[in-house]
């Protein structure tokens, strides 16, 4: 079946007291994305009692030119429940003991920015038993599609992505060099 999103996914990071909203494709740094983000879902229908599985993978590991370790699993959290919505925006209460705790992006020094794909799956019930990450799920060469297929009734309902660069300083210098040569 073709992917047909039914919710919008809104992530935001808190970086030194400033909220950074993740727009699709935005370029951020490892410093800005080191803490677990908050997740909100946009829906025109009431989703306040539903449970969701969230994943974040790096499809560009170890580099965008050499994807031999892709996908790298950075977050796999089941049983996240949508709270009461306001203006069709529902904040997820995140599971305190997920399959894989959030591990911030970490593209290698000198690597081009990596993409990080965040997918949201609706669970058939607010709570499901997800296969254990430590026992059954590799960190590198992870396959979110194959993992999701192990949970009966899971449905992909939303996704977004961001790009992350290893260093804000090198990004700024690269941007400055590009401007000087333009």
C-alpha positions in Angstrom: 0.0 0.0 0.0 1.2 3.5 -0.7 2.1 5.9 2.1 -0.8 8.3 2.7 0.0 10.5 5.8 -2.9 11.2 8.1 -1.0 13.3 10.7 1.5 16.1 10.4 4.6 15.6 12.6 6.1 18.5 14.5 9.3 18.1 16.4 11.0 20.7 18.5 14.3 20.7 20.4 15.2 22.8 23.4 18.7 24.3 22.9 19.9 26.4 25.8 16.4 27.6 26.6 15.5 28.3 22.9 12.8 26.1 21.2 13.9 25.0 17.7 11.0 23.8 15.6 12.0 21.2 13.0 10.6 22.1 9.6 11.1 19.4 6.9 14.6 19.4 5.7 15.9 22.1 8.1 19.7 22.0 8.7 20.7 21.8 12.4 23.8 21.0 14.4 24.6 18.1 16.7 24.5 20.6 19.6 21.0 21.7 18.7 19.7 18.1 18.5 21.5 16.4 21.4 18.4 16.3 23.7 15.3 14.3 23.0 12.8 16.4 21.1 9.1 17.0 22.0 6.7 15.6 19.5 3.3 17.0 18.4 1.0 15.6 15.8 -1.4 17.6 13.7 -4.7 15.9 12.9 -8.1 17.1 11.9 -9.7 14.1 13.7 -9.5 13.4 17.4 -6.4 11.2 18.1 -6.3 11.9 21.9 -6.6 8.2 22.9 -4.3 6.6 20.4 -0.8 5.2 20.9 2.1 5.8 18.5 5.5 4.3 17.8 8.2 6.9 16.9 11.5 6.1 15.1 14.4 8.2 14.0 17.0 6.7 11.7 20.1 8.0 9.8 19.9 6.7 6.2 23.3 8.4 5.4 25.7 6.4 7.6 28.6 6.5 7.8 28.5 9.2 5.1 26.0 10.3 2.5 28.5 8.9 -0.1 29.0 5.6 1.7 25.7 4.3 3.2 27.1 0.9 4.2 25.9 1.2 7.8 22.5 2.7 7.0 20.0 2.8 8.5 21.4 3.7 11.9 18.8 3.6 14.6 18.8 6.7 16.9 15.4 6.4 18.5 12.6 3.8 18.8 9.9 4.6 21.2 6.6 2.7 21.4 3.4 3.5 23.4 3.6 7.3 23.1 0.1 8.6 23.8 -1.5 11.6 22.3 -2.9 14.0 24.9 -5.8 16.4 24.5 -5.6 18.5 21.4 -5.8 22.2 20.9 -6.2 23.6 17.4 -5.8 20.1 16.0 -2.3 19.8 17.6 -1.7 16.9 20.0 1.3 16.6 22.2 2.6 13.1 22.7 3.4 11.9 26.1 6.6 10.1 25.4 7.4 6.7 26.9 10.0 6.9 29.7 11.3 3.4 28.9 11.4 3.1 25.1 12.8 0.2 23.2 15.8 2.5 22.2 16.3 5.7 24.1 16.9 8.8 22.0 20.5 9.1 20.8 21.2 12.5 19.2 22.6 12.7 15.7 26.3 12.2 15.2 27.6 12.6 11.7 31.3 12.2 11.6 33.6 15.2 11.5 34.2 16.2 7.9 31.1 14.4 6.7 28.5 16.2 4.7 25.2 16.7 6.6 23.2 13.6 7.3 19.5 13.2 6.9 17.5 12.0 9.9 14.1 10.5 9.2 11.5 10.6 11.9 8.5 8.2 11.3 5.3 7.9 13.3 3.3 4.7 13.3 -0.2 4.5 14.7 -0.5 1.5 17.0 -3.6 -0.7 16.9 -4.0 -0.1 20.7 -2.6 2.6 23.0 -0.1 0.0 24.4 1.7 -2.7 22.4 4.5 -5.1 23.2 7.4 -4.1 20.9 10.3 -6.4 20.2 13.3 -5.5 22.5 15.9 -3.2 21.0 18.8 -4.6 22.9 18.2 -8.2 22.1 16.7 -8.1 18.6 17.5 -4.8 17.0 20.9 -3.7 15.7 22.0 -0.1 16.0 23.6 -0.1 12.6 22.0 -1.6 9.5 18.6 -1.2 11.1 15.5 -1.6 9.0 12.5 0.3 10.4 10.1 -1.2 7.8 11.1 -4.8 8.8 10.9 -3.9 12.5 7.4 -2.3 12.1 6.2 -5.4 10.3 6.8 -7.4 13.5 4.0 -5.5 15.3 0.5 -6.5 14.1 -1.7 -3.6 13.0 1.0 -0.9 13.0 0.3 1.8 10.4 2.7 4.5 9.1 0.8 7.7 9.5 3.3 10.5 9.4 7.0 11.5 8.9 9.4 14.3 8.7 13.1 14.7 8.3 15.9 17.1 9.3 19.5 17.4 8.2 22.3 17.6 10.8 25.9 18.8 10.4 28.6 17.9 12.9 29.7 21.4 13.6 28.1 24.9 13.5 31.5 26.5 13.0 32.5 24.6 9.9 29.0 25.1 8.5 29.3 28.9 9.1 32.7 28.9 7.4 31.5 26.9 4.5 28.5 29.2 4.1 30.8 32.3 4.3 33.2 30.8 1.7 30.3 30.1 -0.6 29.1 33.7 -0.3 32.6 35.1 -1.0 32.9 33.1 -4.2 29.4 33.8 -5.4 
